Amino acid sequence: MRVVMALMFFPRGGSAQVARYLARSLPAAGWQATIACGSLGPPGEQSNAEAFYAGLDVRPLDYTGSPSVDDEPPFQPSYEDRPGAPDVVFAKVGDAAYERLVESWERQLERAGAARADVLHLHHLTPIHEAAERRFASVPRIGHLHGTELLMLREIERGPPPGWDHAEAWAERMRRWARGCERLFVLSPDAVRRVPGLLGIEPERVVWAPNGFDPQGFDRRPVHDRVAHWRRWLVEQPRGWDESGEPGSVRYSEAQLEPFGAGPVLLYVGRYTEVKRIPLLIRAHARARGRFARPAPLVLLGGFPGEWEGEHPLQVVRETGDRDVFLAGWRGHDDLPIGLNAADVLVLPSVREQFGQVLVEAMACGLPVIAVDAHGPAEIVEPGETGWLVPADDESAMSEALIEAVNGADERRRRGEAAYEAARSRYSWPALAEDVARVYEDVTPQAMTAVPYTIRRSERARHARILVSPDGVEVVVPRRFALREVDPFVEQKRPWIERTLRRLRESEAELPPARLADGGEVPYLGERLALSVRVEPGRVRPHVARRGDVLRVAVAARDALREALERWYRRRARAEVSPRLDAAAARAGVGYESLAIRGQETRWASCSSRGAMSFNWRLLLAPAAILDYVVEHEVAHLEVHDHSPRFWELLASRCPAWREHEGWLRRHGHALRLPAEAPDG
């Protein structure tokens, strides 16, 4: 079995570590993995995908020569808004750049062999999902949330910051992508509880998949000469960086290493983002320092060069005058085990850590940990046993925890031993990979339940085809098609059928269907009109008239209601389409021959080579913006008769949001209908 994993980002964070370790461990569980991902920098750099994923089947998209999202290939956006950073926040990315991202990743997934994969495992909620939906819809898709996307969604819900001009469009896309996944991996039980409501998906599709550690790489391996290790990282081969962002711009002297020979070493590992609360940690250390029984240096390991939010850690060190805080800079993940073994306590003050990968890795090396009592860390750390938990943003509590960890050597060692046992029993990657493989197997066609369907023979059909509607699944076959071939045909298409049925259900929940009865309601260009129905036996002609938000209908019999409403919609369609069509044609400087209103089952509109225009009355059941889009689409066909690149460029110049409207029709078009019969009662 084969899975294609995809990450839009170049290697620099926890999701890259997850993909690497999973890909290494999955073959033992019966799955071969290919990784499609971003890459940055020359060979040998840890941000270079081929270096980071060495030994694995990787298909990198090289961003090295693409400093912005407007380049080719477009540079990765981010869930974080950092002024001046090349990776602009997603919520600032407009439609044109969005389309370039999707098209770029369609090609990248193709290179990775997505069409031949059994499962697509897509990390984060990014345009890779859209690329998969458009190009590889028949391949089951599993999403994997790593936390940062949820932070951006919450920021949008609270009211997007200035400049996030496309925030609502991105929030809608991300929720739609999540709903399109067969399963959604999340990092903690807390996320299992919160994500269904946040993203609007069924709870049973959300699966806890904790991050883990490589038991071969992360273990207790005592560093006998710790001072020599820190001398190498801080004095001889420094990678710490100041506000210039230049690795090695922060270096230390031999004399400054004196605290490393005296007491325990406190270690922070991670990026310099605002949610990590590094300034709070430095201030808590400065506050606790006078109460330490012996010097206890705090080493900050990480911070991708040039990336930081808020106060630079070095600025806070200068302000506090804490000489025992050291910036070690960015190191490769392969260097982390020795860094952990040269320390005594891991400290993670982050307030929004969905999991806390480094906590597990530190525990696997025998370190007790100090973390915030929220989200993932609250599930991993057992206070009083494997470490300390402190309230979020509580500098005083963090300071007290540091003092207790530094001064209580026996207790520190006891908690470190318990942490070691807990990590190795719960979070080893080989065991976790087996759990992930079982989820893969659950969504493959072999594991899915049978799909009920009906069969219809057609004299006109040349090939078998499947029609999926809210009423069920119909298989249309040619007259001489062998019925024994129907089951295998349906089986082959089952993942697509299941996804389509689910999307239909979700669409109907989002767009309530018309209810044809007195007191019911029908949609009209984005409005909901209440129905007032009178049955008048003996009436010769039905009467339909709108009064404000009420549609008054008089019919001779109840079963005549639907036909009366359709006739009214057809009349209103001409009244709505005609002025829109005239205006659009005038703006384009073209003319058309005629206008017809039809009720096709499979077409929304058409334009003949002579300029005869035809529109479906059911477009009035959609929002007004959708009708406007279809009119612009057909007027563009008066100039370009095919769907060549020239046509789409012309349409985009007149209707920039055409892809969103086209996507809306794909998702909701099936619901634009009046029920065949009015419901009882």
C-alpha positions, 0 to 999 in steps of 0.5 A: 500500500502507498501513501503520498504525504504532502506539506506546503512548508519547507522543513522548519517545524514540528509537522516536518518532524512528524512526516519524517518519522512517520515515513520512516516507520510506516514501512514496518506497518505495510505502507510505503510513503512518498513526501511532497513538500517545500524546500529552501536553501542549498543541499546540506542545509536542514531547510533543504528537503532532500537533506532533511528527509535524507533516505526517504522518497521525497519530491521537493518544490524548491522555493530558493529562487522564489522570495514571494507568493507572487513568484514562480513557484509561489513561496509558501504563505504562513499562518502567522503574520510577521511584518517583513517576512517573505511568507505572508499570512494566508489571510492576506493572499488574494485569489490570483495568488491562491490559484497559482498556489493550487496549480503549483501543487497540482503539478507537485502532487502529480510528480509525487504519484498522487494518482497512483496512491492509495491514500493522500495524507495532507499536513495542515489545511493549505491549498494542497487540499484544493489541488487534491480535490481538483486533480485527484478526487478519487483518492481518499484524503486524510488531513492532519492538523498541527495547531497553527491553522487553528490559531489563524481561524480563531483570530479570524473568528475574533475579527481579523486584524487590519490587512487580512483582506481575504480572511473570510475566504480562507476560513471558508476554504479551510473548513471546506477542506476539513469537511472533505477529508475522510479522517482528520488527525489532531494532536490531543484529546482536547483538540478531538473535543474542540475541532468538530465545532470549530470546523463543522465536521462529524466528531467520529471523523476526528482522530487523536494522533499524537506526535512521537519520538524516534526511540533509536535517536532519542534515549539516555546517552550521558554527555560526560563533558557537558562544558565541552559540548556547550563550548562547541555550540556557544563559543567555537561553532556559534549559531545564535543570532541577534536582530540582524538574523545572521547565524553566529552574530551572537557568540560567547567567551570561555569565561561566560561558560562558567555557569555550565560547570556549576549547576543544572542546565535549563533548555528551551527548544523551539521557534521565536514566535509570540505564542512560545512566550520566550520573553516571559521565560527569560524574565522568570529566569531572571526573577528566579536566579537570585534564589537558585542554590547554584547557577543554572544557565538557560539555553535557548536552542532554536529560532529559525534565523531572522524569524521572530515575533515581538521582542527579540530574546536578546533584547529581553536579556539586555533589559533583565541583565540576566547573564545566564541566558544563552542563545544557541541558535538553530540546529538540525533535528539530528543534533537535538538528542545530544542537546537534550542529554547535555541538559537537565530540564526542558522548559516550554512556556508556550500557551498554544501548543497543540501537542508539544513534540519536544516535551516527548523527545525530552522525556524520552531522554530522561528529562523532566519538563516544565510546561503550561497547563493547557492544550497538548502539554496538559495531556502529556505532562503529569504534574508531580510525576513527570514534570511541572505544569504552570498556568499560562502567562504566569511569570511568577508561577514559572519562576517558582517552578524553575526554582523547584526544579533547579534546587531539588536535585533528587526530585528532579531526577525522580521526575526525569525517571518517570518521564523516561518510562512514560514517553517510551511506553506511550509515544514511540513512533513505531507504535504510533505509525501502526495506529496511523496505518490502521486509519489509512486502511479504514478509508481505503475502498477495501474497508468501506461498507457497500454502497446501495444503488439502483441500475438503469439501462439506457439505449443511448449510453455507450459506457457505464456511469454513476449518478450521485444525487441527494436521492441516492446512487444510480448506475446507468449502463448500456443495454448490453452491459453485463450486470455482473460487472456493475458491482466491481464498477461501483466498488472501484468508484466507492471512495468517490461515491462516499465523499460525494454523498457526504458533500451532498449532505453537508451542502444541504445542511448549509443550504436548506432545501425548499419546502413546498407547503403552506408555511414553508419557504423557497429560496430566491437569489439569496433570500428565503420567501415564505409560502402562503398557499391556498387550495381553491378547488375549481380554480382554472389557473394558478395564481402566484404573486410576491408580497415582500418576503411572502410568496402567495400561491393559489392552486386548484389542488395541492399537487399543482403547487410545484408546477405553479411555482416552476412557472413563476420562477421561469417568468421571473428568470427572464425578468432577472436575466434579461437586464443583467445580460443586456448590461454585461453585453454592453460593458463587453461591447458585444451583442447577442441574438436571443434569450431563452429560459430552460430547465436543463438537468445538467447545464446552467446556461449556454451560448451558441455560435450565433449568439443565442443565449439560454439560461436555467431558471433554477439559477434563481434558487442560488444567491444573486452573485452566482447568477451574475457570474453565470451571465458574465461567463456566457457573455465571455463566450460571445468573444471566446467560444471555448474554455481555452486559457484566453477565455479564463483570462477574459472571464477573470478580468470581468469576474475576479471571483469566478473560481469561488462562484464555480466552486459554489455551483459544484458544491451546491448545484445539486440542491438548486431544485424544487422537490418533486412533491410537496411534503405531507402535513 
